[in-house]
Amino acid sequence: MSIVPLHIPINEIDKYFYNRKEDIKKIEYYLNSLELGISQSLLIRGVRGVGKTFLLQKIKQDSKENFIVSYVDVSRIVGKDDTQLKAQTVLLELLDEMNNSIYERLNDNNKITFLLKNLIDKLKLKDYSFSKGTHITEIPIPATDDNYKKISKFVMEYPQKVVESIDGIDGFIIILDEFQMLKKLRNPEDFFRMLRSYSQFQSNVSYVMTGSISQTSDMIEMLNGATGAFGGRMIQINIDPFTKEETESYFEERFPEIEFTQEGFNRFYEYTKGIPMYINSFYNALSSHETYDEDSIDYIFLNNMDQILVMWIRIWGTLNNYEKNIICTMLNQVHITWSELEKNLDMAPATLNKYIKTLQDKGIINYYDGKYSLEDLMLETWLNHEKERTGVYPY
């Protein structure tokens, strides 16, 4: 049996992609309206590890010839520099990705280069230069607000102008993955409102936002709440984990060498909850030489937990002690109130409020009906196991 990579290479999407036909059909239904001159903005949600990024990469790969699709991972922009994230940095990265996407989709580079040069001249943005025939580079960042406004105007109008300038192109789709990282901007709400102010007048440009973020995060409200930038106009689509039947079919098609008793499979599904990241990492700990019952699945899980839950171990390492203290206080409780958290934590109310919000933005805790809860109980399982094994939580 082979090992399944937990992060699928872009050039091997078809090899590892499974199911999601209904999700693809739904998303493409809205995006295809660009052919009719109707733009739709989408907000794609789902628990961490459910496969949102993989799904959108598949949609980008299989997009129609008359669409240009740009994919921007905001977390990569943040990772390049640990200083204050700037709006112009995001815009210039988006511009670079848009141009890369144009050249990936279109073949007649000389003609397209000529069209883009003319387009830039018409939009009167100075100091651009073409190099390598593939993208616009070396864009100076202006120091004044007026010039920043010029850059934002150019980048926001650019995709619609490209569609209008190039024959055979009916739509431009822009995917912003891990969009919650835009909270690191000085004024993220202003950025969303700027984006909305242009997109509402564009008939051939659709924005797709996605990220592992709690439904109750203030980033959702800031983006698409009643008083948010898009005012509830974004179409929200939730990507669900596999059902038990889908998980069973996944094994029959992809991993037929693995055998379960019915009780063993039920326990496997109980642990993984149908989340593809957990399913694949758990599979990598199995063997084709035995039939797994309930007890053997328990044994494999407990003895390979660090491998199976590697996603959470990595995330846990990025949290600060304030965030870790909040999570540990919430362990083994179905729900907990603000007053209970405040009582059990030696933390000022403003500090507690700040880090509860960051945990919601990271999709780790949820808020509903006045109470907080952990979004994914796998984190709780791992932390309790570490406490039992070592006597302390892993700080």
C-alpha positions in Angstrom: 0.0 0.0 0.0 1.2 3.6 -0.7 1.3 6.7 1.4 -1.2 9.4 0.8 0.3 12.9 1.0 -1.5 15.2 3.3 -0.8 18.2 1.2 -1.6 17.4 -2.4 0.8 18.7 -5.1 -0.9 21.0 -7.6 0.1 18.8 -10.5 -1.5 15.7 -9.0 -5.0 17.0 -8.2 -6.8 14.5 -10.4 -4.8 11.6 -8.9 -6.0 12.3 -5.4 -9.3 14.2 -5.8 -12.4 12.3 -4.8 -16.1 13.1 -4.8 -17.3 16.6 -4.2 -19.4 16.5 -7.3 -22.4 18.3 -5.8 -20.1 21.0 -4.2 -18.4 21.6 -7.6 -21.7 21.7 -9.3 -23.1 24.3 -6.9 -20.0 26.5 -7.0 -19.7 26.3 -10.8 -23.4 27.1 -11.2 -22.8 30.5 -9.6 -19.5 31.2 -11.3 -20.8 30.3 -14.7 -23.3 33.2 -14.5 -20.3 35.4 -15.6 -21.1 34.2 -19.1 -24.4 36.1 -18.8 -22.7 39.2 -17.4 -23.8 38.4 -13.8 -21.1 38.4 -11.2 -21.5 36.4 -7.9 -19.3 36.7 -4.8 -18.9 33.5 -2.8 -17.9 32.7 0.8 -16.7 29.1 1.1 -16.6 27.7 4.6 -15.8 24.4 6.2 -13.9 22.9 9.2 -10.1 22.8 9.0 -8.9 19.8 6.9 -12.2 19.3 5.0 -10.5 20.1 1.7 -11.6 23.6 0.8 -8.3 24.5 -0.8 -8.0 21.3 -2.7 -11.6 21.7 -4.0 -10.9 25.3 -5.2 -7.7 24.2 -6.9 -9.7 21.5 -8.7 -12.2 24.2 -9.8 -9.3 26.4 -11.0 -7.7 23.5 -12.9 -11.0 22.5 -14.7 -12.3 26.0 -15.3 -13.7 26.8 -18.7 -11.5 28.2 -21.5 -13.4 31.4 -21.5 -12.6 32.1 -17.8 -9.4 33.3 -16.2 -8.9 32.1 -12.6 -6.4 33.6 -10.1 -5.7 31.9 -6.8 -4.1 33.9 -4.0 -3.1 32.3 -0.6 -3.2 35.2 1.8 -1.3 33.2 4.4 1.7 33.1 2.0 1.7 36.9 1.7 1.7 37.2 5.5 4.4 34.6 5.8 6.8 36.6 3.6 7.0 39.4 6.2 6.1 39.4 9.9 5.6 43.1 10.0 2.3 44.9 9.7 0.5 43.6 6.6 -0.2 46.4 4.1 -3.1 46.7 1.7 -0.8 47.6 -1.1 1.2 44.4 -0.5 -1.9 42.3 -1.0 -3.0 44.3 -4.0 0.4 43.9 -5.8 0.5 40.2 -5.0 -3.0 39.9 -6.5 -2.0 41.9 -9.6 1.0 39.6 -10.1 -1.2 36.5 -9.8 -3.7 37.9 -12.2 -1.1 38.4 -14.8 0.3 35.0 -14.3 -3.2 33.6 -14.8 -3.7 35.5 -18.0 -0.5 34.1 -19.5 -1.3 30.6 -18.3 -4.7 30.8 -20.0 -3.7 32.6 -23.2 -1.1 31.5 -25.8 -0.5 34.5 -28.1 1.9 36.3 -25.7 2.9 39.1 -28.1 -0.7 40.0 -28.7 -1.6 39.9 -25.0 1.4 41.9 -24.0 0.4 44.6 -26.5 -3.2 44.6 -25.1 -2.1 44.8 -21.5 0.4 47.6 -22.3 -2.4 49.6 -24.0 -4.7 48.8 -21.1 -2.2 50.2 -18.6 -1.7 53.3 -20.7 -5.4 53.9 -20.7 -5.7 53.5 -16.9 -2.7 55.9 -16.6 -0.8 54.1 -14.0 2.9 55.1 -14.2 6.1 53.2 -13.7 5.1 49.8 -14.8 7.5 47.7 -16.8 7.2 44.3 -18.5 9.9 41.7 -18.1 10.2 38.1 -19.2 7.0 38.4 -21.2 5.1 36.8 -18.4 4.1 39.4 -15.8 4.4 43.0 -14.7 7.2 43.5 -12.3 9.0 46.1 -10.2 6.0 48.1 -9.3 7.1 51.0 -7.0 4.9 51.5 -4.0 3.8 55.2 -3.8 4.2 57.0 -0.5 1.1 59.2 -0.7 -2.5 58.3 -0.1 -3.4 59.6 -3.5 -1.0 57.2 -5.3 -2.3 54.3 -3.1 -5.8 55.1 -4.3 -4.5 55.0 -7.9 -3.0 51.5 -7.3 -6.1 50.2 -5.7 -8.3 51.7 -8.5 -6.0 50.1 -11.1 -5.9 46.6 -9.5 -9.6 46.5 -8.7 -10.6 47.7 -12.2 -8.0 45.5 -14.0 -9.9 42.1 -14.2 -13.0 43.7 -15.7 -10.9 45.6 -18.2 -9.0 42.4 -19.2 -12.3 40.7 -19.9 -13.5 43.6 -22.0 -10.1 43.8 -23.9 -9.5 40.1 -24.8 -11.8 38.3 -27.2 -13.0 34.9 -26.0 -12.8 35.8 -22.3 -16.1 36.1 -20.5 -15.1 36.1 -16.9 -12.4 36.6 -14.3 -12.6 34.6 -11.1 -10.4 35.7 -8.1 -10.0 33.2 -5.2 -8.7 34.6 -1.9 -7.8 31.6 0.3 -7.2 32.0 4.0 -8.9 35.3 3.7 -9.2 35.6 7.5 -5.4 36.5 7.5 -6.5 39.9 6.1 -7.3 40.7 9.7 -3.6 41.5 10.0 -4.3 44.6 7.9 -4.4 47.9 9.8 -8.0 48.4 8.6 -9.4 45.1 7.2 -12.9 46.4 7.0 -11.8 49.3 4.8 -10.1 46.8 2.5 -13.3 44.7 2.2 -15.4 47.8 1.6 -13.0 49.0 -1.1 -13.2 45.6 -2.8 -17.0 45.7 -2.6 -17.2 49.2 -4.0 -15.6 48.1 -7.2 -17.0 44.5 -7.5 -20.6 45.7 -7.3 -20.2 47.5 -10.6 -18.4 44.7 -12.4 -20.4 42.2 -14.4 -17.6 39.8 -15.3 -15.6 39.4 -12.1 -16.4 37.1 -9.3 -14.6 36.9 -5.9 -14.4 33.7 -3.9 -13.3 34.0 -0.3 -12.5 30.9 1.7 -10.8 30.0 5.0 -11.0 27.8 8.1 -12.8 30.3 10.3 -15.6 30.1 12.9 -19.0 31.1 11.6 -19.2 33.5 14.6 -15.9 35.2 13.9 -16.1 38.9 13.6 -14.3 38.5 10.3 -17.5 36.9 8.9 -19.5 39.8 10.2 -17.0 42.3 8.9 -17.1 40.7 5.4 -20.7 39.6 4.9 -22.7 40.4 8.0 -25.7 42.7 8.0 -23.5 45.7 8.6 -20.4 44.2 6.8 -18.8 45.3 3.5 -21.0 42.9 1.4 -24.1 43.2 3.6 -25.1 39.6 3.3 -24.8 39.6 -0.5 -22.1 37.0 -0.7 -23.4 33.5 -1.3 -22.3 31.3 1.6 -21.5 27.7 0.7 -20.4 25.2 3.4 -18.2 22.3 2.5 -19.2 19.4 4.7 -17.1 16.4 5.8 -17.8 13.1 4.1 -20.8 11.2 5.3 -20.2 7.6 6.6 -21.4 6.3 3.3 -19.0 8.6 1.3 -16.1 7.6 3.6 -16.9 3.9 3.0 -17.0 4.5 -0.8 -13.8 6.4 -0.6 -12.1 3.4 0.9 -13.6 0.9 -1.5 -12.4 3.0 -4.5 -9.0 4.3 -3.2 -7.9 1.9 -0.5 -9.5 -1.5 -1.2 -6.7 -3.3 0.5 -7.9 -2.0 4.0 -10.4 -4.3 5.7 -12.7 -3.4 8.6 -15.3 -5.1 10.6 -18.5 -3.0 10.7 -17.7 -2.0 14.3 -14.1 -1.2 13.3 -15.3 1.0 10.5 -17.8 2.7 12.7 -15.1 3.5 15.2 -12.8 4.7 12.4 -15.5 7.1 11.3 -16.1 8.2 14.9 -12.5 9.3 15.1 -12.1 10.9 11.7 -15.6 12.4 11.5 -15.4 12.2 7.7 -12.7 14.9 7.5 -10.4 14.0 4.6 -7.3 15.2 6.3 -7.9 12.9 9.3 -9.0 10.0 7.0 -5.8 10.2 5.0 -3.4 10.6 7.9 -5.2 7.7 9.7 -4.9 5.5 6.6 -1.2 6.1 6.6 -1.0 4.4 10.0 -2.9 1.3 8.8 -1.7 -1.9 7.2 -3.1 -4.2 4.5 -2.3 -7.3 6.4 -5.1 -7.4 9.0 -8.8 -6.7 9.5 -9.5 -3.9 11.8 -12.1 -4.2 14.5 -13.1 -1.7 17.2 -10.3 -2.5 19.6 -7.5 -2.5 16.9 -8.7 0.9 15.6 -8.6 2.3 19.2 -5.0 0.9 19.5 -3.9 2.4 16.2 -5.3 5.8 17.1 -3.9 6.0 20.6 -0.4 4.9 19.4 -0.3 7.0 16.3 -2.0 10.1 17.5 0.9 12.5 16.7 0.9 11.2 13.1 -2.9 11.3 12.7 -3.4 14.7 14.4 -0.3 16.3 12.9 -2.4 19.2 11.6 -3.4 20.2 15.2 0.1 19.7 16.6 1.4 22.1 14.0 -1.3 24.7 14.8 -0.8 24.3 18.5 2.8 25.2 18.1 1.8 28.6 16.5 -0.4 29.6 19.5 0.8 31.9 22.3 0.3 31.1 25.9 -2.8 33.2 26.3 -4.5 31.2 23.5 -3.3 27.9 24.9 -4.6 28.8 28.4 -8.1 29.6 27.0 -8.2 26.3 25.1 -7.1 24.3 28.2 -9.7 26.0 30.3 -12.4 24.9 27.8 -11.3 21.3 27.7 -13.9 18.6 28.6 -16.8 21.1 28.7 -19.5 21.1 26.1 -20.0 24.8 26.5 -18.5 27.5 28.7 -19.6 31.1 29.3 -17.6 34.3 29.3 -18.0 34.7 33.0 -16.7 31.1 33.6 -13.7 31.8 31.4 -13.0 35.0 33.2 -13.3 33.3 36.6 -10.9 30.6 35.7 -8.2 32.6 33.9 -5.9 35.2 35.3 -6.4 37.5 32.4 -7.7 41.1 32.0 -11.1 41.3 30.2 -9.6 43.2 27.3 -6.9 40.5 26.9 -9.4 37.7 27.1 -11.6 39.3 24.5 -8.7 39.9 22.2 -7.5 36.2 22.2 -11.0 34.7 22.1 -11.5 36.7 18.9 -8.2 35.4 17.4 -9.2 31.8 18.2 -12.5 32.3 16.5 -10.6 33.8 13.5 -8.4 30.7 13.4 -11.5 28.4 13.4 -10.6 26.9 16.8 -13.5 28.0 19.0 -17.1 28.8 18.3 -19.6 31.0 19.9 -23.4 30.3 20.0 -26.2 31.4 22.3 -23.9 33.1 24.8 -21.5 30.2 25.2 -18.1 29.1 23.7 -17.1 25.7 22.6 -14.2 24.0 20.8 -14.8 23.8 17.1 -12.9 20.5 16.6 -12.9 17.9 19.4 -9.8 16.2 17.9 -7.8 19.0 19.5 -9.3 18.2 22.8 -8.6 14.5 22.3 -4.9 15.1 21.6 -4.5 17.5 24.5 -6.1 15.1 27.0 -4.0 12.3 25.7 -0.8 14.3 26.2 -1.9 15.3 29.7 -2.5 11.6 30.5 0.8 10.5 29.0 3.1 13.2 30.4 1.1 14.7 33.3 0.9 18.2 31.8 -0.5 19.9 28.7 2.1 20.5 25.9 3.1 24.1 26.4 
